[in-house]
């Protein structure tokens, strides 16, 4: 356990918070309108606990298995943690995901919507759900194609009775992200959704400018993943 790691991480966390506040102010938005999701994937207690102790409560993880190994213990110590799943969900992990996560940002295909709706019949837990949109229509990336998003959102409501609260996207790495953020916002607006999870370490300021309500920041806080 390294105290130096913890203090570096906390210094970067505070820096990112200050940058989010500044970007929000510059965009004429209130500080409370933008939530930092600290992406702690691949990191363990020596990095995560100092961030919890500094008051951060919203975290993102991309793998169900890894999260099960880490978060039950942290949640027991910090019961007001809000844990977001930001990576792909397999249908056979729906039960575990619903039990552990408070927000599932990656509803990205009919089979997952169906698995979640079945799980909701068996449990009282109701994580918030976002639909992931593949704004760049990249073959290797998960998400609903933009042109199919309206129909998918309607099926979520009518067929699977899933209350979808927002949208999430991961723009292509080699394109300016703002057009993708703008597209996600447009899809949200025409479907009456208020929540937009967009922007990562490299582009969260642009995302806040374009209306992000949640920015998912990993390496700028925890350092580069090995
Ligand atoms: C890893 C990850 C992030 C954080 O990325 P950084 O560039 O490290 O900030 C955000 N969103 C998703 C979906 C991720 O998988």
py3Dmol code that shows the C-alpha trace and the ligand (Angstrom):
import py3Dmol

protein = """\
ATOM      1  CA  UNK A   1       0.000   0.000   0.000  1.00  0.00           C
ATOM      2  CA  UNK A   2       1.538   3.287  -1.094  1.00  0.00           C
ATOM      3  CA  UNK A   3       0.564   6.600   0.471  1.00  0.00           C
ATOM      4  CA  UNK A   4       2.356   8.400  -2.364  1.00  0.00           C
ATOM      5  CA  UNK A   5      -0.009   6.797  -4.887  1.00  0.00           C
ATOM      6  CA  UNK A   6      -3.005   7.857  -2.792  1.00  0.00           C
ATOM      7  CA  UNK A   7      -1.914  11.479  -2.509  1.00  0.00           C
ATOM      8  CA  UNK A   8      -1.112  11.700  -6.251  1.00  0.00           C
ATOM      9  CA  UNK A   9      -4.529  10.335  -7.079  1.00  0.00           C
ATOM     10  CA  UNK A  10      -6.288  12.741  -4.712  1.00  0.00           C
ATOM     11  CA  UNK A  11      -4.337  15.703  -6.154  1.00  0.00           C
ATOM     12  CA  UNK A  12      -5.400  14.724  -9.675  1.00  0.00           C
ATOM     13  CA  UNK A  13      -9.003  14.159  -8.542  1.00  0.00           C
ATOM     14  CA  UNK A  14      -9.130  17.706  -7.150  1.00  0.00           C
ATOM     15  CA  UNK A  15      -7.579  19.057 -10.343  1.00  0.00           C
ATOM     16  CA  UNK A  16     -10.208  17.292 -12.476  1.00  0.00           C
ATOM     17  CA  UNK A  17     -12.988  18.605 -10.202  1.00  0.00           C
ATOM     18  CA  UNK A  18     -11.637  22.148 -10.626  1.00  0.00           C
ATOM     19  CA  UNK A  19     -11.520  21.704 -14.414  1.00  0.00           C
ATOM     20  CA  UNK A  20     -15.102  20.413 -14.449  1.00  0.00           C
ATOM     21  CA  UNK A  21     -16.233  23.403 -12.382  1.00  0.00           C
ATOM     22  CA  UNK A  22     -14.455  25.816 -14.708  1.00  0.00           C
ATOM     23  CA  UNK A  23     -15.843  24.160 -17.862  1.00  0.00           C
ATOM     24  CA  UNK A  24     -19.350  24.226 -16.354  1.00  0.00           C
ATOM     25  CA  UNK A  25     -19.046  27.897 -15.515  1.00  0.00           C
ATOM     26  CA  UNK A  26     -17.673  28.714 -18.997  1.00  0.00           C
ATOM     27  CA  UNK A  27     -20.620  26.883 -20.543  1.00  0.00           C
ATOM     28  CA  UNK A  28     -23.083  28.849 -18.391  1.00  0.00           C
ATOM     29  CA  UNK A  29     -24.065  25.723 -16.514  1.00  0.00           C
ATOM     30  CA  UNK A  30     -24.360  25.049 -12.824  1.00  0.00           C
ATOM     31  CA  UNK A  31     -21.712  22.986 -11.077  1.00  0.00           C
ATOM     32  CA  UNK A  32     -24.410  20.633  -9.776  1.00  0.00           C
ATOM     33  CA  UNK A  33     -25.531  19.892 -13.344  1.00  0.00           C
ATOM     34  CA  UNK A  34     -22.387  17.893 -14.125  1.00  0.00           C
ATOM     35  CA  UNK A  35     -21.515  14.693 -12.238  1.00  0.00           C
ATOM     36  CA  UNK A  36     -18.016  13.256 -12.238  1.00  0.00           C
ATOM     37  CA  UNK A  37     -17.995   9.488 -12.714  1.00  0.00           C
ATOM     38  CA  UNK A  38     -14.511   8.426 -11.540  1.00  0.00           C
ATOM     39  CA  UNK A  39     -13.546   5.439 -13.704  1.00  0.00           C
ATOM     40  CA  UNK A  40     -11.611   3.087 -11.429  1.00  0.00           C
ATOM     41  CA  UNK A  41     -11.300   0.046 -13.724  1.00  0.00           C
ATOM     42  CA  UNK A  42      -8.036  -1.889 -13.238  1.00  0.00           C
ATOM     43  CA  UNK A  43      -7.326   0.001  -9.971  1.00  0.00           C
ATOM     44  CA  UNK A  44      -7.568  -1.413  -6.454  1.00  0.00           C
ATOM     45  CA  UNK A  45      -8.062  -0.258  -2.883  1.00  0.00           C
ATOM     46  CA  UNK A  46      -4.784   1.655  -2.577  1.00  0.00           C
ATOM     47  CA  UNK A  47      -5.953   4.060  -5.306  1.00  0.00           C
ATOM     48  CA  UNK A  48      -9.747   3.896  -4.819  1.00  0.00           C
ATOM     49  CA  UNK A  49     -10.016   4.287  -1.022  1.00  0.00           C
ATOM     50  CA  UNK A  50      -8.210   7.672  -0.949  1.00  0.00           C
ATOM     51  CA  UNK A  51     -10.639   8.922  -3.600  1.00  0.00           C
ATOM     52  CA  UNK A  52     -13.589   7.693  -1.528  1.00  0.00           C
ATOM     53  CA  UNK A  53     -12.096   9.316   1.566  1.00  0.00           C
ATOM     54  CA  UNK A  54     -11.828  12.599  -0.343  1.00  0.00           C
ATOM     55  CA  UNK A  55     -15.603  12.514  -0.814  1.00  0.00           C
ATOM     56  CA  UNK A  56     -15.969  11.143  -4.348  1.00  0.00           C
ATOM     57  CA  UNK A  57     -19.025   8.899  -4.460  1.00  0.00           C
ATOM     58  CA  UNK A  58     -19.787   8.187  -8.126  1.00  0.00           C
ATOM     59  CA  UNK A  59     -17.597   5.553  -9.810  1.00  0.00           C
ATOM     60  CA  UNK A  60     -17.508   3.713 -13.131  1.00  0.00           C
ATOM     61  CA  UNK A  61     -16.299   0.188 -13.827  1.00  0.00           C
ATOM     62  CA  UNK A  62     -16.296  -1.678 -17.130  1.00  0.00           C
ATOM     63  CA  UNK A  63     -16.322  -5.328 -16.016  1.00  0.00           C
ATOM     64  CA  UNK A  64     -18.901  -7.074 -13.854  1.00  0.00           C
ATOM     65  CA  UNK A  65     -16.482  -9.716 -12.559  1.00  0.00           C
ATOM     66  CA  UNK A  66     -13.808  -7.207 -11.533  1.00  0.00           C
ATOM     67  CA  UNK A  67     -16.436  -5.026  -9.866  1.00  0.00           C
ATOM     68  CA  UNK A  68     -17.787  -7.947  -7.832  1.00  0.00           C
ATOM     69  CA  UNK A  69     -14.293  -8.517  -6.482  1.00  0.00           C
ATOM     70  CA  UNK A  70     -13.818  -4.872  -5.466  1.00  0.00           C
ATOM     71  CA  UNK A  71     -17.020  -3.028  -4.745  1.00  0.00           C
ATOM     72  CA  UNK A  72     -19.083  -4.975  -2.194  1.00  0.00           C
ATOM     73  CA  UNK A  73     -16.421  -4.132   0.395  1.00  0.00           C
ATOM     74  CA  UNK A  74     -16.168  -0.437  -0.596  1.00  0.00           C
ATOM     75  CA  UNK A  75     -19.968  -0.135  -0.671  1.00  0.00           C
ATOM     76  CA  UNK A  76     -20.180  -1.589   2.830  1.00  0.00           C
ATOM     77  CA  UNK A  77     -17.809   1.127   4.059  1.00  0.00           C
ATOM     78  CA  UNK A  78     -19.298   3.940   1.959  1.00  0.00           C
ATOM     79  CA  UNK A  79     -23.004   3.086   1.578  1.00  0.00           C
ATOM     80  CA  UNK A  80     -23.844   6.179  -0.497  1.00  0.00           C
ATOM     81  CA  UNK A  81     -21.579   5.140  -3.373  1.00  0.00           C
ATOM     82  CA  UNK A  82     -23.228   5.194  -6.808  1.00  0.00           C
ATOM     83  CA  UNK A  83     -21.610   2.577  -9.033  1.00  0.00           C
ATOM     84  CA  UNK A  84     -21.979   2.803 -12.837  1.00  0.00           C
ATOM     85  CA  UNK A  85     -21.431  -0.060 -15.261  1.00  0.00           C
ATOM     86  CA  UNK A  86     -19.809   1.523 -18.340  1.00  0.00           C
ATOM     87  CA  UNK A  87     -18.641  -1.618 -20.168  1.00  0.00           C
ATOM     88  CA  UNK A  88     -20.534  -4.261 -22.125  1.00  0.00           C
ATOM     89  CA  UNK A  89     -22.993  -6.439 -20.236  1.00  0.00           C
ATOM     90  CA  UNK A  90     -23.563 -10.117 -21.114  1.00  0.00           C
ATOM     91  CA  UNK A  91     -27.077 -11.493 -20.625  1.00  0.00           C
ATOM     92  CA  UNK A  92     -25.790 -14.179 -18.254  1.00  0.00           C
ATOM     93  CA  UNK A  93     -24.404 -11.438 -15.964  1.00  0.00           C
ATOM     94  CA  UNK A  94     -27.632  -9.424 -15.802  1.00  0.00           C
ATOM     95  CA  UNK A  95     -28.528 -10.759 -12.346  1.00  0.00           C
ATOM     96  CA  UNK A  96     -25.153  -9.867 -10.830  1.00  0.00           C
ATOM     97  CA  UNK A  97     -25.110  -6.481 -12.567  1.00  0.00           C
ATOM     98  CA  UNK A  98     -28.571  -5.549 -11.278  1.00  0.00           C
ATOM     99  CA  UNK A  99     -27.569  -6.622  -7.766  1.00  0.00           C
ATOM    100  CA  UNK A 100     -24.356  -4.561  -7.689  1.00  0.00           C
ATOM    101  CA  UNK A 101     -24.674  -1.536  -9.978  1.00  0.00           C
ATOM    102  CA  UNK A 102     -26.739   1.580  -9.328  1.00  0.00           C
ATOM    103  CA  UNK A 103     -26.594   2.697 -12.954  1.00  0.00           C
ATOM    104  CA  UNK A 104     -26.140   0.536 -16.063  1.00  0.00           C
ATOM    105  CA  UNK A 105     -24.968   2.826 -18.870  1.00  0.00           C
ATOM    106  CA  UNK A 106     -24.588   0.166 -21.531  1.00  0.00           C
ATOM    107  CA  UNK A 107     -28.016  -1.049 -22.588  1.00  0.00           C
ATOM    108  CA  UNK A 108     -26.906  -1.625 -26.169  1.00  0.00           C
ATOM    109  CA  UNK A 109     -29.034  -4.351 -27.759  1.00  0.00           C
ATOM    110  CA  UNK A 110     -32.442  -6.061 -27.523  1.00  0.00           C
ATOM    111  CA  UNK A 111     -31.111  -9.188 -25.787  1.00  0.00           C
ATOM    112  CA  UNK A 112     -29.739  -7.082 -22.903  1.00  0.00           C
ATOM    113  CA  UNK A 113     -32.965  -5.099 -22.587  1.00  0.00           C
ATOM    114  CA  UNK A 114     -34.868  -8.373 -22.427  1.00  0.00           C
ATOM    115  CA  UNK A 115     -32.483  -9.871 -19.850  1.00  0.00           C
ATOM    116  CA  UNK A 116     -32.803  -6.769 -17.662  1.00  0.00           C
ATOM    117  CA  UNK A 117     -36.584  -6.749 -17.881  1.00  0.00           C
ATOM    118  CA  UNK A 118     -36.676 -10.418 -16.837  1.00  0.00           C
ATOM    119  CA  UNK A 119     -34.360  -9.697 -13.928  1.00  0.00           C
ATOM    120  CA  UNK A 120     -36.575  -6.790 -12.829  1.00  0.00           C
ATOM    121  CA  UNK A 121     -39.426  -9.279 -12.402  1.00  0.00           C
ATOM    122  CA  UNK A 122     -37.354 -11.160  -9.827  1.00  0.00           C
ATOM    123  CA  UNK A 123     -35.897  -8.367  -7.727  1.00  0.00           C
ATOM    124  CA  UNK A 124     -36.791  -4.994  -6.240  1.00  0.00           C
ATOM    125  CA  UNK A 125     -33.473  -3.451  -7.259  1.00  0.00           C
ATOM    126  CA  UNK A 126     -33.868  -0.879 -10.025  1.00  0.00           C
ATOM    127  CA  UNK A 127     -30.575   0.467 -11.305  1.00  0.00           C
ATOM    128  CA  UNK A 128     -31.008   3.479 -13.573  1.00  0.00           C
ATOM    129  CA  UNK A 129     -30.527   2.601 -17.217  1.00  0.00           C
ATOM    130  CA  UNK A 130     -28.878   4.482 -20.086  1.00  0.00           C
ATOM    131  CA  UNK A 131     -28.827   3.379 -23.704  1.00  0.00           C
ATOM    132  CA  UNK A 132     -25.406   3.328 -25.353  1.00  0.00           C
ATOM    133  CA  UNK A 133     -25.452   4.864 -28.838  1.00  0.00           C
ATOM    134  CA  UNK A 134     -22.700   4.034 -31.343  1.00  0.00           C
ATOM    135  CA  UNK A 135     -22.564   7.603 -32.670  1.00  0.00           C
ATOM    136  CA  UNK A 136     -19.612   6.853 -34.981  1.00  0.00           C
ATOM    137  CA  UNK A 137     -21.257   3.658 -36.312  1.00  0.00           C
ATOM    138  CA  UNK A 138     -17.993   1.797 -35.700  1.00  0.00           C
ATOM    139  CA  UNK A 139     -18.176  -1.962 -36.323  1.00  0.00           C
ATOM    140  CA  UNK A 140     -15.919  -2.793 -33.370  1.00  0.00           C
ATOM    141  CA  UNK A 141     -17.913  -0.662 -30.925  1.00  0.00           C
ATOM    142  CA  UNK A 142     -21.038  -1.557 -28.969  1.00  0.00           C
ATOM    143  CA  UNK A 143     -24.144   0.569 -29.064  1.00  0.00           C
ATOM    144  CA  UNK A 144     -27.335   1.201 -30.990  1.00  0.00           C
ATOM    145  CA  UNK A 145     -26.788   2.887 -34.377  1.00  0.00           C
ATOM    146  CA  UNK A 146     -28.037   6.501 -34.249  1.00  0.00           C
ATOM    147  CA  UNK A 147     -30.751   5.888 -36.841  1.00  0.00           C
ATOM    148  CA  UNK A 148     -32.180   3.026 -34.788  1.00  0.00           C
ATOM    149  CA  UNK A 149     -32.047   4.800 -31.431  1.00  0.00           C
ATOM    150  CA  UNK A 150     -35.584   6.237 -31.434  1.00  0.00           C
ATOM    151  CA  UNK A 151     -37.145   2.862 -32.260  1.00  0.00           C
ATOM    152  CA  UNK A 152     -35.004   1.056 -29.678  1.00  0.00           C
ATOM    153  CA  UNK A 153     -35.927   3.562 -26.967  1.00  0.00           C
ATOM    154  CA  UNK A 154     -39.581   3.046 -27.800  1.00  0.00           C
ATOM    155  CA  UNK A 155     -39.212  -0.737 -27.592  1.00  0.00           C
ATOM    156  CA  UNK A 156     -37.488  -0.343 -24.203  1.00  0.00           C
ATOM    157  CA  UNK A 157     -40.532   1.520 -22.938  1.00  0.00           C
ATOM    158  CA  UNK A 158     -43.344  -0.411 -24.628  1.00  0.00           C
ATOM    159  CA  UNK A 159     -42.030  -3.942 -24.963  1.00  0.00           C
ATOM    160  CA  UNK A 160     -39.663  -4.350 -22.016  1.00  0.00           C
ATOM    161  CA  UNK A 161     -41.141  -1.715 -19.627  1.00  0.00           C
ATOM    162  CA  UNK A 162     -37.682  -0.372 -18.882  1.00  0.00           C
ATOM    163  CA  UNK A 163     -37.477   3.231 -17.716  1.00  0.00           C
ATOM    164  CA  UNK A 164     -34.520   4.585 -19.707  1.00  0.00           C
ATOM    165  CA  UNK A 165     -33.089   7.648 -18.049  1.00  0.00           C
ATOM    166  CA  UNK A 166     -30.357   8.740 -20.442  1.00  0.00           C
ATOM    167  CA  UNK A 167     -27.892   8.084 -23.244  1.00  0.00           C
ATOM    168  CA  UNK A 168     -24.187   7.290 -23.318  1.00  0.00           C
ATOM    169  CA  UNK A 169     -21.618   7.389 -26.120  1.00  0.00           C
ATOM    170  CA  UNK A 170     -17.913   6.802 -26.769  1.00  0.00           C
ATOM    171  CA  UNK A 171     -16.902   8.808 -29.856  1.00  0.00           C
ATOM    172  CA  UNK A 172     -14.332   7.434 -32.343  1.00  0.00           C
ATOM    173  CA  UNK A 173     -10.783   8.115 -31.130  1.00  0.00           C
ATOM    174  CA  UNK A 174      -9.686   9.710 -34.399  1.00  0.00           C
ATOM    175  CA  UNK A 175     -12.475  12.255 -34.841  1.00  0.00           C
ATOM    176  CA  UNK A 176     -13.280  15.555 -33.126  1.00  0.00           C
ATOM    177  CA  UNK A 177     -15.755  14.474 -30.437  1.00  0.00           C
ATOM    178  CA  UNK A 178     -18.069  17.485 -30.449  1.00  0.00           C
ATOM    179  CA  UNK A 179     -20.156  16.363 -33.437  1.00  0.00           C
ATOM    180  CA  UNK A 180     -20.754  13.052 -31.648  1.00  0.00           C
ATOM    181  CA  UNK A 181     -21.704  14.792 -28.410  1.00  0.00           C
ATOM    182  CA  UNK A 182     -24.083  17.022 -30.402  1.00  0.00           C
ATOM    183  CA  UNK A 183     -25.674  13.999 -32.059  1.00  0.00           C
ATOM    184  CA  UNK A 184     -26.201  12.248 -28.706  1.00  0.00           C
ATOM    185  CA  UNK A 185     -27.784  15.375 -27.289  1.00  0.00           C
ATOM    186  CA  UNK A 186     -30.163  15.657 -30.253  1.00  0.00           C
ATOM    187  CA  UNK A 187     -31.296  12.035 -29.853  1.00  0.00           C
ATOM    188  CA  UNK A 188     -31.856  12.646 -26.135  1.00  0.00           C
ATOM    189  CA  UNK A 189     -33.824  15.847 -26.732  1.00  0.00           C
ATOM    190  CA  UNK A 190     -36.223  14.346 -29.232  1.00  0.00           C
ATOM    191  CA  UNK A 191     -36.832  11.383 -26.893  1.00  0.00           C
ATOM    192  CA  UNK A 192     -37.386  13.483 -23.776  1.00  0.00           C
ATOM    193  CA  UNK A 193     -34.261  12.248 -21.960  1.00  0.00           C
ATOM    194  CA  UNK A 194     -32.346  14.528 -19.577  1.00  0.00           C
ATOM    195  CA  UNK A 195     -29.196  12.525 -18.864  1.00  0.00           C
ATOM    196  CA  UNK A 196     -26.143  12.519 -21.143  1.00  0.00           C
ATOM    197  CA  UNK A 197     -23.060  10.457 -20.215  1.00  0.00           C
ATOM    198  CA  UNK A 198     -20.316  11.685 -22.528  1.00  0.00           C
ATOM    199  CA  UNK A 199     -16.736  12.901 -22.273  1.00  0.00           C
ATOM    200  CA  UNK A 200     -13.642  11.154 -20.897  1.00  0.00           C
ATOM    201  CA  UNK A 201     -10.192  12.322 -19.759  1.00  0.00           C
ATOM    202  CA  UNK A 202      -9.268  13.786 -23.149  1.00  0.00           C
ATOM    203  CA  UNK A 203     -12.519  15.579 -23.942  1.00  0.00           C
ATOM    204  CA  UNK A 204     -14.708  16.122 -20.887  1.00  0.00           C
ATOM    205  CA  UNK A 205     -14.556  19.907 -21.268  1.00  0.00           C
ATOM    206  CA  UNK A 206     -15.943  19.699 -24.816  1.00  0.00           C
ATOM    207  CA  UNK A 207     -18.621  17.312 -23.555  1.00  0.00           C
ATOM    208  CA  UNK A 208     -19.661  19.728 -20.792  1.00  0.00           C
ATOM    209  CA  UNK A 209     -19.864  22.466 -23.424  1.00  0.00           C
ATOM    210  CA  UNK A 210     -22.234  20.194 -25.417  1.00  0.00           C
ATOM    211  CA  UNK A 211     -24.477  19.403 -22.437  1.00  0.00           C
ATOM    212  CA  UNK A 212     -22.975  16.362 -20.677  1.00  0.00           C
ATOM    213  CA  UNK A 213     -24.605  15.632 -17.321  1.00  0.00           C
ATOM    214  CA  UNK A 214     -22.075  12.864 -16.530  1.00  0.00           C
ATOM    215  CA  UNK A 215     -18.408  12.785 -17.538  1.00  0.00           C
ATOM    216  CA  UNK A 216     -16.505   9.497 -17.182  1.00  0.00           C
ATOM    217  CA  UNK A 217     -12.925  10.283 -16.240  1.00  0.00           C
ATOM    218  CA  UNK A 218     -10.356   7.552 -15.564  1.00  0.00           C
ATOM    219  CA  UNK A 219      -6.709   8.127 -16.453  1.00  0.00           C
ATOM    220  CA  UNK A 220      -6.730  11.860 -15.632  1.00  0.00           C
ATOM    221  CA  UNK A 221      -7.452  10.817 -12.017  1.00  0.00           C
ATOM    222  CA  UNK A 222      -5.946   7.379 -11.536  1.00  0.00           C
ATOM    223  CA  UNK A 223      -3.066   7.598 -14.012  1.00  0.00           C
ATOM    224  CA  UNK A 224      -2.420   5.594 -17.123  1.00  0.00           C
ATOM    225  CA  UNK A 225      -3.568   2.009 -17.006  1.00  0.00           C
ATOM    226  CA  UNK A 226      -0.755  -0.501 -17.447  1.00  0.00           C
TER     227      UNK A 226
END
"""
ligand_1 = """\
15
LIG
C -12.120 3.550 -19.575
C -13.358 4.275 -19.934
C -13.500 5.641 -19.638
C -12.415 6.478 -19.011
O -11.428 6.726 -19.985
P -10.185 7.711 -19.659
O -9.716 8.086 -21.024
O -9.210 6.900 -18.901
O -10.718 8.850 -18.903
C -14.717 6.250 -19.950
N -15.729 5.557 -20.527
C -15.626 4.248 -20.827
C -16.777 3.563 -21.454
C -14.443 3.564 -20.549
O -14.356 2.263 -20.853
"""
view = py3Dmol.view(width=600, height=400)
view.addModel(protein, "pdb")
view.setStyle({"model": 0}, {"cartoon": {"style": "trace"}})
view.addModel(ligand_1, "xyz")
view.setStyle({"model": 1}, {"stick": {}})
view.zoomTo()
view.show()
